[in-house]
Amino acid sequence: MTEKEKDATLPAKKDFSEWYNELLQVAEIMDVRYPVKGLYVWYPFGFTIRKNVYAIIRELLDKDHMETLFPLLIPEHEFMKEAEHIKGFEDEVYWVTHGGTSPLDVKLALRPTSETAIYPMYKLWVRSHADLPLKLYQVVNTFRYETKHTRPLIRLREITSFKEAHTVHATWEEAAEQVDEAIRIYTEFYHRLAVPVLASKRPDWDKFPGADYTIAVDALMPDSKTLQVGTAHHLGDNFARTFDIKYENPAGEQIYAHQTCYGVSERSIAALISIHGDDKGLVLPPEVAPIQVVIIPIVFKDSTDVIQACEKVQQLLENAGIRVKIDLSDDRPGAKYYRWEMKGVPLRLEIGPRDLKNNVAMLVRRDTGEKRQAPLENIGQEVEDTLKVIQSSLFEKAMADVQGRIYPCSSLEDVKEKLSEGIALLPWCGEKACGLQIEEEIGAGILGIPTGQEEDHKGQCPVCGKDASVKVYVARKY
């Protein structure tokens, strides 16, 4: 191993925090050395992963949403309109107070989220029931003065990749249907990242400020904490009343609209790299990998035939729409394997003189390390089929891991025992006082009520002993 390779060696993944921070640097996802706390720089390789990930969410939303872009700066008088909303964000807002050396007449907030930037315009745009539903989204940066321990992709002061959708509907029920649709879209989005997520309705004390209710999706991370990776909020007519968003119904009456908003951020990428990665580095699902196949020529003195064969395979795969690279560097094969394993390239093809003589290539899967020979005459189909298998197998493995780490519990002692291993599923009467006591006694949070929960006997609330109305996910959270 060269000195350069030794420098890039990762800690074992069991030391998750160290592994995660080191991986971001050596795999060139993000550079944490920017001289402002909580702000980080995307390396081009990491940004390509981001591009591929966000192409999926755009594809899913573009079927019936339209992408837009609203300003970053929000005037103070608009931001302060919705009392509950501002109360939820007042400690996190960055304020612009000067233009050059001149004090501004009106302070401007850097958006922590965009409701108060978008809804004054919705007041102008929504006039009639014919304008509804209105479904817009944007992918923007948002700013929050995060006072907790910051962590790249997970807890930031500049969220660089906030996808937020804002919809307007005629009725409360139609907005509720849109919240369910948002969670369905997010579940499909994460499935395509091979990341299983758990959807649950947040308790009232943990919902979005100003919302009627919030449903969120969480990913279970390797250190057994959960990461909230998407939220959908039913806003009722709360913001419509504040910003005077009304529509005229067919009877000519002015009616307050009902709204939803829902978002995902670069936490999606944190979950992606954390759940699949291993001691060797990234393990990327083929759909989002910047390079899906790397070809390694095994060369000796006269390597012309081998290089030509590799280039022919590259051209064939590129014509099939596969992202492929030949490593023609002077490094020895072992160093090349190491580099592309660290980068998470899903499939490696090795071609040497002996392989050429037998008209085969060696295929090596990044996720399992499995090696097999494949005939060169059918290499395109072999590669396509293997990439599909890798994609589905990553999801199946991750899903089995999550399901194996959800533990039905009946007492707070059970919960305390299991939280270091995963998520507890606990009966709860639904009363806020009992919920807060559960959180206080176990030192962790109620995630929420799993969506689609069947109405069977739920057991007894571990605090008050009454029959439980629901079961809830309980976990340590980021």
Phi, psi and omega in degrees: 000132180284167178299321180299318180293322178298320179298330184267004182293136181272150165295161177297148183294340179297333171270072196303313185299314178297314180302313183298310183297320181289321182298320180304325182278306188288332176271001176060053173269300180221146174258122187268006189270010177297139190279033170227128182301133175083004176243135186226161184248131175284126165291155177305322180295314178296322181292330176292321174301314179302315180302315182293321178295314184285340173296326180291312183294325176295317179301317182291322182281326186295349178297324179213014172245164172238139179276146184214187176206121178253159182297156178284327187267133181240125179298144184304319184295328176284318183297325186275000187295315186266104191301313183294323180295311181294325179299326180288339186240358192300329181277355187247000190273134167271133180248135171265121185245347183227146166250105190066237179261358184266130174297141179281146175294323180236124176297147180239130178271138166283125190307126167274336173192165199251011181309311186283350172272324188274321192288333171299330178281324177299326176303323181280329187273330183268117181237315189233162175301338179290343179278353187251151356284150174253123184229104180239155173214162175216156174243112190218173170266145175231158185234132177221130180283084184283120182262345176285177179298119181280152180211132184306136179071342188251309180225108193233159169267331168242110173278112190277343194222054183272111174269114178237131176251145180225119184239153180232135186224162181284325187229163177299318183295320179295322177295321178297320177298324180290324176299315178298320179295321178299317180293324176296317179298316181295322179296319177293318178304311181290329175301320180287343170269003184061032180246112176286139179234154178249125180263136178208151178275122183293147173295158187304326182284355182239014180276169179296134181301120180098359182265156169288316174200164180230134169245135182232160172243138182235146173251142177269118185273167183298335180270015177070011168269157177258145179244119176289117187243010176180145178221150174225129187240131171269115185268359184055218175251020185298310180285329178299321178291321181293317185258007175059049178267105182234156173229157178267123180278173183302337179275001179087009180271147176273119185238137174292135179283166173243145190227161171224160167214149181206145186214153167226159182224191178293357169302334176301324181281326174301315179295317181303310184283331183284318186287322185267334186297161180221190184298339180270348180135214180290149166229105188258135172299139183307326185299330184245358181294128177303321174240120182272329182222132171246134180256126180249109174286130174264101192249148174237220186295300180258105188250009186303313182298318181295314180299316180298320179296318178298318180294324178295317178295318179303312181299317180300314182291320178298322178296334178272005177084017181266138179277114191223148179221141170261131176268100181259016180294166181278359181296153176290158183307318181301320179293324178293316178304313183301314183299312187280336170294316178302322181280354175078019181300123189299326188219134177246135174248126176249130179227119177234180182304318181294318178300317182297319179299323180269002179059043180226168168231153175268125177259131180233119179280134178288325187288323184246344185079002183295136179244142173202154177274144177227138181294135181297329182294340181237026191293327180300311180294320179300315181293313180301314181296319182293321178298321177296319180296317179299315181302310183288325183290328176296319179293315182299319179296315181294321179295317179298322180295315180295311183298328179283352181242025170251121189243116173296130181230154179241344181228164179292331177295318176303315183299313182302323180293325189267343187296333179285350181253339182169226187248136175264146174246112194235138174294147180211139181286344181096353180282136183301318183301317179292321180298315180294325178292322176302312182297319182293317185287329182262350180068030178211178187249154166282118176291305181163184180271119181305137178290148178073020181291132181284148182274070175251185180293124189263355183093195182249144175296129184288350180265305186261345178083357179288162175301134181281142178269338183212168164248147183232149170285135175234133183200162168280138188239152170286000000 
